[in-house]
Amino acid sequence: MPHALLVHGGRFHGGPDAQGVPLHDFSTNANASGPCPEALAAIEQADATRYPDPAYTALREALGTFHAVMPERIVLAASASECIHRFTALAALQGAPAVSVPSHSYGDYAQAARVRGMAVLHEAAAGVGLQWACEPASPLGGLDLQRAGWLWAAEAPPAGEGQALRVLDCAYAPLRLDGTPLPGETPGVWQLWTPNKALGQTGVRAAYAVAPNADAAERLAALAPSWPVGAHGVALLSAWVQPSVQRWLADCLPRLCSWKTRQQALCTALGWAVLPGSTANFFCARPPQAHLPERLAALRKAGIKLRECSSFGLPGVLRLGVLPPPAQDALQVAWLAACRTHPSTENMQ
């Protein structure tokens, strides 16, 4: 669509674009209460004059303690996107012909498969070599049916070589606003974690995976380049596991919940249909469709960026990260101005 920015490789993303940094950015799902002061201080104090420990010994021990697993089960990654491509490469090496993705999901799952000549199936876990789930799901923010199927299954598939890889993307799990705890272990299922969203510092690209067992971790780690995470990423992930940082995050959630309620009410007042089911710090809404590309372009020119969901398979739907009330008010003013510039016969409040 004309208002969505096509980036290198044919992928769509929220955040800064060719027009610069949006004044009010609803297009990403970072914690709008951030950045976390303690994590930010750790990043600013990181020693970038030296290589990190190539084995990330202390960091893997800390992450293992945080998840109550042995450090041998922790695999560091440059970012979640990098790890998605690495999981896909591993599945391809193991002979997987196809990848199963949720019906509406992050485009890198499918893109990583297609560039390797693998078929992309939707919620077709049976017999598929790599199976993705994300909960809360993006863009809708609710239950992932594929993960539900894993939980309901009598037993998970073995995690050995040549067997299915099941990966739960936990990108938004720390930002659930309904009181649901962080996901526990499911036998045979990997977890992929990207704390930069929860800590409000998405510009620091660092992630990690928790493997079902040490052998599986070794296979994924073997596909990584040396030092996939730099000093600033190490600082972010080290801060993530600190009790004080987790307390800060817990204190953010009620505020985000209040902002979300207000933002959804504002969208309804504008005549947008808010889609139900989101438990996350983001939700989807369908605005009046007349002149939508022109109106979104006008909003972007006014410093407000929204994420149109065609790339998720939901054309005409907008995903909105929850932002503070001043940003919400700016959205209302800019939308009404755009509707006056590009009027229609639809009801506009």
C-alpha positions as CSV (number, residue, x, y, z in Angstrom):
1,M,0.0,0.0,0.0
2,P,1.3,3.5,-0.7
3,H,1.5,4.6,2.9
4,A,3.5,1.5,4.0
5,L,7.2,1.7,3.8
6,L,8.9,-1.0,1.7
7,V,12.3,-1.7,3.2
8,H,15.3,-3.8,2.0
9,G,14.3,-7.3,1.2
10,G,10.6,-6.5,0.7
11,R,9.7,-6.4,4.4
12,F,7.5,-4.0,6.2
13,H,8.3,-2.7,9.6
14,G,7.2,0.0,12.1
15,G,9.4,2.6,13.6
16,P,11.6,5.3,12.0
17,D,11.6,5.4,8.2
18,A,12.8,7.7,5.4
19,Q,10.9,10.5,7.0
20,G,12.9,10.2,10.2
21,V,11.8,9.4,13.7
22,P,8.0,9.9,14.2
23,L,7.0,12.3,16.9
24,H,4.3,9.9,18.1
25,D,5.1,6.3,17.0
26,F,2.2,3.9,17.4
27,S,3.7,1.6,14.8
28,T,5.9,-0.4,17.2
29,N,5.2,-2.3,20.4
30,A,7.9,-1.0,22.7
31,N,7.1,-0.3,26.3
32,A,6.0,3.4,26.2
33,S,6.9,3.7,29.9
34,G,10.5,3.2,29.0
35,P,13.4,3.3,28.7
36,C,14.1,1.4,31.8
37,P,16.6,3.7,33.7
38,E,18.7,0.8,35.1
39,A,19.0,-0.9,31.8
40,L,19.8,2.4,30.0
41,A,22.5,3.1,32.5
42,A,24.0,-0.3,32.0
43,I,24.1,0.2,28.2
44,E,25.7,3.6,28.6
45,Q,28.4,2.2,30.8
46,A,29.1,-0.8,28.6
47,D,32.8,-1.2,27.6
48,A,32.7,-1.2,23.8
49,T,36.5,-1.2,23.6
50,R,36.8,-5.0,24.0
51,Y,35.2,-8.1,22.6
52,P,32.6,-9.8,24.8
53,D,33.5,-13.3,26.1
54,P,32.8,-15.4,22.9
55,A,31.1,-18.0,25.0
56,Y,29.0,-15.4,27.0
57,T,29.7,-17.5,30.1
58,A,28.5,-15.2,32.8
59,L,25.5,-14.0,30.7
60,R,24.3,-17.5,29.9
61,E,24.6,-18.4,33.6
62,A,22.5,-15.4,34.5
63,L,19.9,-16.1,31.9
64,G,19.8,-19.8,32.9
65,T,19.2,-18.9,36.5
66,F,16.5,-16.5,35.5
67,H,14.7,-19.2,33.5
68,A,15.6,-22.0,36.0
69,V,17.5,-24.0,33.3
70,M,21.1,-25.0,32.8
71,P,23.2,-22.4,31.1
72,E,24.0,-24.9,28.3
73,R,20.4,-24.5,27.2
74,I,20.8,-20.7,26.5
75,V,21.7,-19.6,22.9
76,L,22.6,-16.0,22.3
77,A,21.4,-14.2,19.2
78,A,22.0,-10.9,17.5
79,S,18.2,-10.2,17.5
80,A,15.0,-12.2,17.3
81,S,15.0,-11.6,13.5
82,E,18.5,-13.1,13.2
83,C,17.5,-16.0,15.3
84,I,14.4,-16.6,13.2
85,H,16.6,-17.0,10.2
86,R,19.0,-19.2,12.1
87,F,16.1,-21.5,13.2
88,T,15.0,-21.7,9.6
89,A,18.5,-22.5,8.4
90,L,18.7,-25.3,11.0
91,A,15.3,-26.7,9.9
92,A,16.4,-26.6,6.3
93,L,19.6,-28.4,7.1
94,Q,17.6,-31.1,8.9
95,G,15.6,-31.6,5.7
96,A,12.4,-29.8,6.6
97,P,10.4,-29.0,3.4
98,A,8.0,-26.5,5.0
99,V,7.4,-24.0,7.8
100,S,4.2,-23.6,9.7
101,V,3.3,-20.0,10.8
102,P,0.2,-18.5,12.5
103,S,-2.5,-17.1,10.2
104,H,-1.4,-13.5,11.0
105,S,2.2,-13.2,12.1
106,Y,5.5,-11.4,11.9
107,G,6.7,-11.5,8.3
108,D,10.2,-12.7,9.0
109,Y,8.9,-16.3,9.8
110,A,7.7,-16.7,6.2
111,Q,10.4,-14.6,4.6
112,A,13.2,-16.7,6.1
113,A,11.5,-19.9,4.8
114,R,10.8,-18.6,1.3
115,V,14.4,-17.5,0.7
116,R,15.4,-21.1,1.4
117,G,12.8,-22.6,-0.9
118,M,10.6,-23.9,1.9
119,A,6.8,-23.9,1.7
120,V,4.9,-21.7,4.1
121,L,1.8,-23.2,5.7
122,H,-0.6,-21.6,8.1
123,E,-1.3,-23.3,11.4
124,A,-0.5,-26.7,9.8
125,A,1.7,-28.2,12.5
126,A,1.3,-31.9,11.7
127,G,4.4,-33.1,9.9
128,V,5.9,-29.7,9.5
129,G,9.6,-29.4,10.3
130,L,9.6,-25.9,11.8
131,Q,6.5,-24.6,13.6
132,W,6.2,-21.0,14.9
133,A,3.9,-19.5,17.5
134,C,3.8,-16.1,19.2
135,E,1.8,-15.3,22.3
136,P,0.5,-12.8,22.7
137,A,0.2,-13.0,19.0
138,S,1.0,-10.1,16.7
139,P,-0.8,-8.1,15.4
140,L,-4.0,-9.1,17.2
141,G,-2.4,-9.5,20.7
142,G,-4.4,-12.5,21.8
143,L,-4.3,-16.3,21.9
144,D,-2.1,-18.1,19.4
145,L,-4.0,-21.2,18.2
146,Q,-0.8,-23.0,17.1
147,R,0.6,-22.8,20.7
148,A,-2.7,-23.9,22.1
149,G,-2.5,-26.9,19.9
150,W,1.0,-27.7,21.3
151,L,-0.4,-27.4,24.9
152,W,-3.3,-29.6,24.1
153,A,-1.2,-32.3,22.4
154,A,-0.8,-35.5,24.4
155,E,3.0,-35.3,24.0
156,A,5.4,-33.0,22.2
157,P,7.6,-34.2,19.4
158,P,11.2,-35.2,20.2
159,A,13.7,-32.3,19.8
160,G,16.4,-34.4,18.2
161,E,18.0,-33.9,14.8
162,G,15.5,-34.5,12.0
163,Q,12.5,-33.9,14.2
164,A,10.2,-30.9,14.3
165,L,11.4,-27.6,15.7
166,R,8.7,-25.8,17.7
167,V,9.5,-22.3,18.6
168,L,7.4,-20.0,20.9
169,D,8.2,-16.3,20.2
170,C,8.0,-14.6,23.6
171,A,8.6,-11.1,22.2
172,Y,5.5,-9.6,23.9
173,A,5.0,-12.0,26.8
174,P,6.6,-9.6,29.4
175,L,4.1,-6.9,28.3
176,R,0.9,-8.8,28.8
177,L,-1.6,-6.6,30.7
178,D,-4.0,-9.3,31.9
179,G,-1.9,-10.6,34.7
180,T,-0.8,-13.8,32.9
181,P,2.7,-14.9,34.1
182,L,5.6,-15.5,31.8
183,P,5.2,-18.8,29.9
184,G,6.6,-21.8,31.5
185,E,8.3,-24.7,29.8
186,T,6.4,-26.9,27.3
187,P,8.2,-30.2,26.5
188,G,10.1,-30.1,23.2
189,V,9.4,-26.4,22.7
190,W,12.0,-23.6,22.3
191,Q,11.4,-20.1,23.6
192,L,12.8,-17.0,21.9
193,W,13.1,-13.9,24.0
194,T,13.7,-10.2,23.0
195,P,13.7,-8.1,26.2
196,N,14.4,-4.8,24.3
197,K,10.7,-4.2,23.7
198,A,9.8,-4.7,27.4
199,L,12.7,-2.4,28.5
200,G,11.8,0.3,25.9
201,Q,15.1,0.1,24.1
202,T,14.4,-1.6,20.7
203,G,17.5,0.0,19.2
204,V,19.7,-2.4,21.1
205,R,19.5,-5.6,19.1
206,A,20.0,-8.6,21.3
207,A,18.0,-11.8,22.0
208,Y,18.4,-15.3,23.3
209,A,16.7,-18.7,23.0
210,V,16.0,-21.3,25.6
211,A,16.4,-24.7,24.1
212,P,14.6,-27.9,25.1
213,N,17.9,-29.5,25.9
214,A,21.6,-28.9,25.6
215,D,22.1,-30.9,22.4
216,A,19.4,-28.8,20.6
217,A,21.1,-25.7,21.9
218,E,24.5,-26.8,20.5
219,R,23.0,-27.3,17.0
220,L,21.5,-23.8,16.9
221,A,24.6,-22.2,18.4
222,A,26.8,-23.9,15.8
223,L,25.1,-21.8,13.1
224,A,25.9,-18.5,14.7
225,P,28.8,-16.2,13.7
226,S,31.4,-15.3,16.4
227,W,30.2,-12.7,18.9
228,P,26.6,-12.4,17.7
229,V,25.9,-10.0,20.7
230,G,28.0,-6.9,21.2
231,A,28.8,-5.2,24.5
232,H,25.6,-3.1,24.5
233,G,23.5,-6.2,23.9
234,V,25.3,-8.0,26.7
235,A,24.5,-5.0,29.0
236,L,20.8,-5.1,28.1
237,L,20.4,-8.8,28.6
238,S,22.4,-8.7,31.9
239,A,20.1,-5.9,33.2
240,W,17.0,-7.8,32.1
241,V,17.5,-10.5,34.7
242,Q,18.0,-8.1,37.6
243,P,15.2,-8.2,40.2
244,S,15.1,-4.4,40.3
245,V,14.5,-4.3,36.5
246,Q,11.8,-6.9,36.8
247,R,10.1,-4.8,39.5
248,W,10.3,-1.7,37.3
249,L,8.6,-3.6,34.5
250,A,5.9,-4.9,36.8
251,D,5.2,-1.3,37.9
252,C,4.8,-0.3,34.3
253,L,2.0,-2.7,33.5
254,P,-0.9,-1.0,35.4
255,R,0.0,2.3,33.8
256,L,0.1,0.7,30.3
257,C,-3.3,-0.9,31.1
258,S,-4.8,2.4,31.9
259,W,-3.4,4.0,28.8
260,K,-4.7,1.1,26.7
261,T,-8.2,1.5,28.0
262,R,-8.1,5.2,27.2
263,Q,-6.6,4.7,23.8
264,Q,-9.2,2.1,22.8
265,A,-12.0,4.4,23.9
266,L,-10.5,7.2,21.8
267,C,-10.4,4.9,18.8
268,T,-14.0,4.0,19.3
269,A,-15.0,7.7,19.5
270,L,-13.2,8.3,16.2
271,G,-15.5,5.6,14.6
272,W,-12.8,2.9,14.5
273,A,-13.8,-0.7,15.2
274,V,-11.5,-2.0,17.9
275,L,-10.8,-5.7,17.3
276,P,-11.3,-7.7,20.5
277,G,-9.0,-10.2,22.3
278,S,-5.7,-8.3,22.9
279,T,-4.0,-8.9,26.2
280,A,-0.9,-7.0,25.2
281,N,0.4,-3.5,25.1
282,F,-1.0,-3.1,21.6
283,F,-4.3,-3.8,19.8
284,C,-5.8,-3.6,16.3
285,A,-8.6,-1.4,15.0
286,R,-10.3,-0.9,11.7
287,P,-10.8,2.7,10.8
288,P,-13.2,3.9,8.1
289,Q,-11.7,2.7,4.8
290,A,-12.4,5.7,2.6
291,H,-9.2,7.5,1.7
292,L,-7.3,5.5,4.3
293,P,-3.9,5.6,2.5
294,E,-4.2,9.4,2.1
295,R,-5.2,9.9,5.7
296,L,-2.4,7.8,7.0
297,A,0.1,9.7,4.9
298,A,-1.3,12.9,6.3
299,L,-0.8,11.6,9.8
300,R,2.8,10.6,9.0
301,K,3.4,14.1,7.7
302,A,2.0,15.4,11.1
303,G,4.5,13.2,12.9
304,I,2.2,10.3,13.8
305,K,3.0,6.8,12.5
306,L,0.6,3.9,12.6
307,R,1.2,0.3,11.4
308,E,-1.1,-0.8,8.6
309,C,-1.5,-4.6,8.7
310,S,-1.5,-5.7,5.1
311,S,1.8,-7.4,5.7
312,F,0.1,-9.4,8.4
313,G,-2.7,-10.4,6.1
314,L,-5.2,-7.9,7.5
315,P,-5.5,-5.1,5.0
316,G,-7.2,-2.0,6.2
317,V,-6.6,-2.8,9.9
318,L,-4.2,-0.8,12.0
319,R,-2.1,-2.1,14.8
320,L,-1.5,0.5,17.5
321,G,1.1,0.3,20.3
322,V,-0.2,1.9,23.5
323,L,1.2,5.4,24.0
324,P,0.7,8.0,26.7
325,P,-2.4,10.3,26.7
326,P,-0.6,13.3,25.0
327,A,0.3,11.1,22.0
328,Q,-3.3,9.8,21.9
329,D,-4.7,13.3,21.9
330,A,-2.3,14.2,19.1
331,L,-3.6,11.2,17.1
332,Q,-7.1,12.4,17.5
333,V,-6.4,15.9,16.4
334,A,-4.4,14.7,13.4
335,W,-7.0,12.1,12.3
336,L,-9.8,14.6,12.4
337,A,-7.7,17.1,10.4
338,A,-6.9,14.3,7.8
339,C,-10.6,13.5,7.6
340,R,-11.4,17.1,6.8
341,T,-8.7,17.2,4.2
342,H,-9.9,13.9,2.7
343,P,-13.7,13.8,3.5
344,S,-16.1,11.1,2.7
345,T,-19.7,10.3,3.5
346,E,-18.8,8.0,6.4
347,N,-19.6,9.0,9.9
348,M,-16.7,10.9,11.4
349,Q,-16.9,12.0,15.0
